[in-house]
Amino acid sequence: MSKRKGIMNELKYLYDFRNELEEQLELITTLMRKSRKNLMKYKDMDNTSVYISKSNGCIQFYLYDKYNKKKNYVRKSDVKNIKKYIQRDYDVRVNEVLSNIHASLTQIVEQCNVDDIYKEYENLDNKRKNIVIPIINTRQEYIDEWYTLYPGMQNTFPIEGTYVTEKNEKVRSKSEKIIADMLYKYDIPYVYEPRLELSPFTAVFPDFAIMNKRTGKTYYWEHLGLVSDIDYAIKNFLKLQEYISNGVFPGRDLILSIESENKSLDVISVDKMIKEYLL
């Protein structure tokens, strides 16, 4: 399985981006509140604006009265007094832009629910499902296809110990069992130790490949269990460099959990990462 093939598969996955739109709308709303607060500072200002021109290579400033259509030259010594007009005009324009974006985003969020496309087929009775050809695969079909692209248990290095997950698979450590069982609890598709070809010459076996069912994106999870051991730390540092050199970035494509001899796996942090990246 190549990383490129996996990405091509993900491009076919139609996901509900409403959450992202709502986050952007929340940010725009926050900026609008700040913008309105800024505009309050100018409520007693006149409607004079600043006009800027260039003459003989020199910048010249004028105060322009929109109603009387008069333009008054501003001397260099008085330029500092026109800053408030320039700032006000900027704040007014930004407020208009934010208002337009807010209105557009609000309408899109209210009307957009990609999940409804899936539900149109999923809500059919079995007789109709046997007749209808859905316009896109069901989510379960995507998950099934993902499993064929990401077969697990590809690392031929012998597994020692008797750590068995809730999915009845053997893993190499107690911490990996904890991670696997938490993924299983949240009903998140995952495989243990798939083969990931980073380049034609480099293949690695991440601890887990995981599919976010909402977006279809594939993540890899590496658990670094002995970072206090210098040889282990160096080996995994080089492995992380291989990931980065081949476009697999921690925090974007690669999830990392860490423990040492004196600090065991932080289960609360694992739960938070699952909720942040995979739900």
Summary of the structure (lengths in Angstrom):
residues: 279
radius of gyration: 28.6
end to end distance: 24.6
largest distance: 87.8
contacts: 722
relative contact order: 0.10
helix: 47%
strand: 19%
